[in-house]
Amino acid sequence: MVGTLTNEGFVPKTQQEILAEIEAEQLSEISPLLDVSSDSVLGQLNGIYSQRLAIVAELIKIAHDAFDLDAAEADRLTSLGKLTGTVRRGASYSFVDTSVTIDSGTLLESGTHFAHVLGQPDNRWTPDEDFTAPSTGTFTVQFRSELVGEFQANLGTLSVIATPVVGWTSITTGQYATLGRPPDDDATLRARIDEKITQSGSSTLEAIKADVLQVARVESVSVTHNTTDGVVNGLPPHSFEILIYDGLPPVADDDEVAQAIWDTKPAGIRSVGSSSGTAVDADGEDQIVAFSRVGVATVWLEYTLVTEVGFVGAEAVVEYIETECNRKFGTKPGADVLALFCRALPLDLDGVIDVTVFKLGLIAGPESETNIVIDSRTLARFDVARIDISVVGGL
């Protein structure tokens, strides 16, 4: 035998263990005087055979571990993931919206024309799609990183035109980039497979939601459903609707969203929505799957802060407010924006001793001090570009 099957898995024997067993059996079955030393002909043959058997033992272990989620690696883990419908994901691009000043008719070609982050000439970005200016002016154009992965483009930093184009005069960013995703390593893929197995056999709404949340650049998912024989809240009988948020403008792949829904949804129950993608079923046939994207309420905030020595700085305050407000209100459609929560956030940070003025609203220059009511199909979202901080005292 070249190994032992235990409760912990297959344990292969080493070449030395195999060689010792061969020599012992030869001395027992043929003659105790047999010369099995490494210098003898028989000893050299034994060495060759034991080496080959040790290789076979390792191959048996690899084949055995290929079906063990905790032990499978590389291509074996990739194949194991396919059994659960979990595909090893490659890296994705980073995205950011830019303000491009450009003359009428000027063409910016994706993959040909680039800008780079100030002081980082290797951190280059290109239009996600070809863009031709319909007139002379400043336009919002989505750029993606030249390479896949996590690339930063902070507020106002993507400002250097790397490949000059006649008619393209400037570029800047009014927000932070949405970071791309690194490729799945074994640990990440193993965790995704494990999550999929945990959900196996389940077509619950929570399972569908969990699958859609795994799609690249989907930040928020909510589910509504109608199990009755009549229309309820606009939903047809026996249907469900997936509502996703994937950035402004939307950046998730429609087909990836559709596939995630199709893989988990219950048989015979249809999905509805204003968007759709194409999924591939078990027979290789295309299936159109509907879903919706939530409406987005862009919230504007204005603060006047009283500070003291040790103040963390306005930029840190803005970033903290954006993160906490999106965490509190920006993941569930219909979550009203609570004015008191937003107003109090700067007080969590060093050097802020008071908030003397606070305004919020859905347009620039907000005037309200009261809660913002958000309807059930809309998501409130916050961005550093829409948070204004004025500072008095201290510094």
N, C-alpha and C positions, 0 to 999 in steps of 0.2 A: 504494500500500500504506500502511496506517496503522500498521504495526509489523513487527517481525522476530522470528521464532521461532528461538531459539538453544538451546544445550545447557543454559543456565541458566534457560530459560523464555521467555515472550513479553515482548518489550520494546516498549512502545507509543511511537509518535512524539509529540512535542509539537505543539501547534497551530502554533507558529512553523515547525517542520520541515515540517509538512504544507503550510502556506501557501507556503513557499519552493519546494516541489516543484511545486505547482499553477502558481505564477507562472512558474517556469522552463519548464514544459511549454507553457504558453500562448505565451510569447515564442518558443519553438522551433517550435511547430507552427502558430501563426497568423501572428504578425508580431513581429519584434524591436522594432518601434516602438509596440507595443500599450501603452496606459497602464494599468498595473496598480497604480498608487499607491493608497494607502489612501483618498485623497480622491475617486478616480474611482468611477463606478458599478460597473465590473467589480471594482475593488479591494474595494469594500464587499461585493459578492457573494462574492468569494473569502474574505473574512474570516468571513462567515456559514457558508459551506460548510466551511472549515477548522476552525471551532469545533465544528461538529456531528460532523465526522470524528474530531476529537480525543476527543470524548465516546464515540464508538463504540470507539475504540482502548482507552480505559480500561475499558469494559464487556467487551471481549474479554479484557483482562488479568484482570479479576475472574473471568470464566467459566473461563479457563485455570487460574488459581491455585486455584479451588475444588476441584481434584483434586490439589493439591500440599500435602501435610501441612505443609511448612515455611512455606508462604505463605498458606494459607487463614485467614480470620479470621471472627469473629462467626458469623452464621447459616450461612455457607458451611462453616466448620469444624464446626459442629453437624451439618450435613447429611452431611459427609464421615465424621464419627464414626458416624452411623447405618449406613453401609455396612459397618462392621466390628462393629456391635452395641454400640458404645460411646456411651452417652447422656450428654449434658452434665448433670451432677448439680447440683441446687439446694442451697442451704444446709440444714443440719439443726440441730435443737435441741440444746442442752446438757442433760444430765440429772444429777440427784443424788438420792441416797436421804436422806430426812429422818426425824427422829423427831418425830411430831406428838402432842401431848397434847390429847385431845378427849373430849367427853362422848358417851355412847351415843346413836346415832341422828342425830348431827350430820352434815350433808352438806357436803363440800368439792367444788365443781364446777370441772372443768377449764375454763380460759379465763375464769372468773368470779371466783374467789377467788385472791388473790395474797399472797405474802410477798416481802420484798426483803432484799438483803444489807445488813448493818449499815453505815450511812454512805453507802449507794449506793441512794437511793430509785428510781432509774431502772433498776436491775438487779433486775427483778421475775421471780418464778417462780410457776408454777401447777401443781396436780396434773396429772400426765400423763393420768390417767383420773379420772372422778368417784369419790370415796371416801366411803362412809358408815360411820361407826364402829359396829362390832358390839357394842361395850360401852364403858364408860368406862375410859380408860387411855391408854397411849402406844403408838403404832403406827408401823411403818416405811411411809412413803408416798413413792413416787417422784414428784419434781417435775421439770418441764422449764422452761427459760427461756421468758419471754414471747415473745421474738423469736428467730428462727433465727440461728445463728452461734456464735462462740466467746465464751461468757460464763463468768466465774469465779465459783465459790461455794466458798471455802476452808473448811477445817475450822472448824465452829462459827459461821460468819459469816452464814448464811441464818437470821436469828433474829427479824426484824421482821414482824409480821402487818400487811400493807398494807390488806387489806379485812376489817375485823373481822366475825366470825361468832359468834353466840351459841353457846357450847359449845366453841369452839376457843380454847384458852388459851395454847398455846406451840408453837414450832417451832424445831428446831436441826438441824445437820448433823454427822454423825460421820465424814464422809469428804470428799474433794475431788470436785468435779464432773467428770463426763466431758464434755469440751469438744465442742461441736458443730462441724460442718464448714462452712467458707465455701463459697459457690458456686464451681463450676469456672470459672476464668478461661481465656482462650485457651491460656496456657502449660500449665496443669494438664491441660486436655482434650487438648491436643496430645501430652503425655507419655503419657496413658492410651491414646490411639489408637495411638501408636507401640508401646507395650507389647503391645497387642492384636494388632497386625500381626505383631510378632515371634513371637507364639504361634500365628499363623494356621496352620491345618491340623494343629495339635497337640492331641491329646486325652490327653496325659500327665497323670499324677496331679499333677505339679508345676504344669502349666498350670491345672488345675482349682483347685488351692490358691491360685494367684496371683489368679485371677478372684474367688474368694470373699473374699480379703483386701481387695479393693477395695470390698466392701459396707460401707456406713456402720456404724460402731460394732462391727465384727468385729475383735477384737484378736489372735486366734490361730486358726490352722487346722492341722489334721493330717489325714492321709488313711491309711486302711487298706484293703487290697483282697484279694480271693481269686480267683485265676485258675484254680483247680482245679475238678474236677467234684464235689467233696464239700464238706461244711461245714467251715470252718476258723476257729477262734476265734470261733464264733458267727455268722460271715458265710456266707450262702448261696453256692452255686456261682456263679462269674462275676459277682461284685458288688463294690461298693466302698462305703465309708462315710466321709462327711465329718464330722469332729468340730470344732465351733467353740466359741470362748469369746467372749461378747459382753456381759460384765458381770454383776453381781449386783444386781437381777434382770436377766434377759436383755433387751436393748434393740434388737437388730437386727431388721429387718423380715423375717419368714419368707419372704415372696414374693420379696424381693430376693435372698435367699440361694438360693432354689430356682432363680431365673432365671440366676444366675451359674453354678450347677452345670449346668443344662440346656444353656446356650450352649456349654459346653466338653466335656461328657462324651461318651465314645464311643458311637456308635449300637449299640443292642442290649445294652448293659451297664447293669444297673439299679443305682440307688443305694438304700441301705437306711439305716434309722435310726429313732429314737424321735420325732423331730419331722418336720414337713413344711411345704411351702409350695406355691403354685401358680405355675408358669411358663407362658409363652405361647410356643408353637412357631411355626415359620415360616409355618404355615397359619392362624395365629390361634386355634388350639385350646388349651384349658387342659390342662396336664400336671401331675399331682401328683408332686413330687420330695421324696424323703425325705433327711434328714440327722439328725445328733445334736448335742446340746450336751454338752460334757464335764461330768463332776462336778467340783465345786470344793472343794478342801481349803483352808479359811481358816487361815492360819498366824499364830500369836501369838508375839511375841518380847519378851524383857525383857533390859535391859542395865543394869549399873552401870558408869559411866565415871569414870576419874580424868582430870581436865582441868587445864590451866594457862592462864595469861593468853594471850588471843588465841583462846580457844575460840569456835567458830562458832555455838554455841547448840544446844539440844536439838532445836528445830524443824528446823533444817537437817540435823541428823543423821538424824532420823526420815525426812525426805523423801528423803535420799540412800539410806538403807537400803531404803525401799520401791521406789525406782526400780531399784536394782541387783539386788535379789532378784527382782522381777518380770521383769527382763531375763534373769537367769540361769535361773530355774526356772519362770517364769510364762507361757511361750509354748509349751512342749512337754509334752503329757500324759505322765505316767510319770517325769518328772524328779524324782529324790529331792532333798530339801532337805538340803544339806550344812552341818552345824553350824559347821564351822571357817570356811567361806566367810562365813557370816552374822556370826559373832562378830568376824571381823577387819575388817569394813567400816568401823566408826567410826574406825579407825586411819588411814584415808585422809584424814581431815579435820583441819584446823588446830585445835590446842589439845587434841586427845585423845591422851593418853600411855599409857593402859592400859584394858583391859576386865577388871574384876575379877570380875564376875558376869555370866553369860549363860545364859538359859533359852529353850527353844523348845518348841512343842507345837501341837496342833490345837484347844485349848480355852483360855479365859481362865485366867490364873494358871498358865502352863506350868511344869513341873518338870523336864523332860528336858534333857540336854546333848548328846544324840546325834542322828544323822541321822534325818530323817523319811522313811520309805519311802512313795512315792506310786505307786498302781497305774496301769496303762497307759491307763485311761480317765478319769483324774482329773488336774486341773491345780492346782498349788499357787499360791495368790495371796496377796499381801501388801497391807496397807493401813495408812496412818499411824495409823488409829484402833486398830490392834491391835499397835502397837509402843510399848513403854513404856521411857522413858529416865530413869534416876536419875543424878545427877551429884554427885561428891564432889571436894573440893580445887580449887585454882586460882582460883575466882571466889567 
